[in-house]
Amino acid sequence: MSSFDQTRIGIIGLGKMGGILVRALLDKGIVSPDQIRATDRPDRRIESLEKEFGIPVSADNCALAEWADLIILAVKPGTVLEVAKSIAPQLNQKKLLVSVAASVPTEMIENALESEVPVIRAMPNTPCSVGSGMTAVCRGRFADEGQLTLVSAIFAAVGRSVILDEKHFDAVTGLSASGPAFIYIILESLAEAGVKVGLPRDVATLLAAQTTLGASQVVLETGSHPALLKDVVTTPAGCTIDGILELEEGKLRVTLIKAVVKATQRSKELVRLNG
């Protein structure tokens, strides 16, 4: 599996992330419509999903697993092991199973399959919906580096991807998976501040969002440390340093750090619950 040319991709679960992946893979021409199929719950309108996505959709996970070379489990963490067990008879060492379920380690999935099926775990975040996502990927015991690179390329279609050791995945969940919610609170607060000092709400929201986007883009494109970039904006005896002083007195820095730590700890707890 070194390219997508002949790879047949099956996606189990056409919810938020499953739908995002289907659209991205097709819109960017990474695969053709005849290379991708999906399944969803029988209680959802299969025909409407077929029309919406333009690919074959059914409720038969086993048939999909038998057809596909690469199967993506885009289901909720609480059901991923049940679904994996149900399709296990259709899997073998030539297939590749990818899970996007939070807090479900590859070892749990491998144990559920009871065979040496290659398993890769991915942790994407919701900005994948606009092509600006961040996804970490890791491999289980039976997957190889080539398969890991292939899956990384799939998620690069909806943003950026990084290959990490699985021991870091709770931290990834706490930072990049939960992080958008933290950023939205910051954005909301900045917009409210704009309203407080006299800006129309729509203008304040635009200024806050574009400023956040631009600052993030500078970090990504320059590779500079955020502290150095902050110093560039902060002129002696200027407006920015007064604002920074308020942030420090309000303990924004330590609060954000604690938020990520708390979310990471919760991810570790969910691993035990899923097990």
Helices and strands as residue ranges (DSSP letters): E 9-12, H 16-27, G 33-35, E 36-39, H 46-53, E 57-58, H 61-67, E 70-73, H 77-87, G 88-90, E 96-99, H 106-113, E 119-123, G 126-130, E 133-139, H 145-156, E 159-163, G 166-168, H 169-172, I 173-177, H 179-196, H 201-222, H 226-233, H 239-249, H 252-274
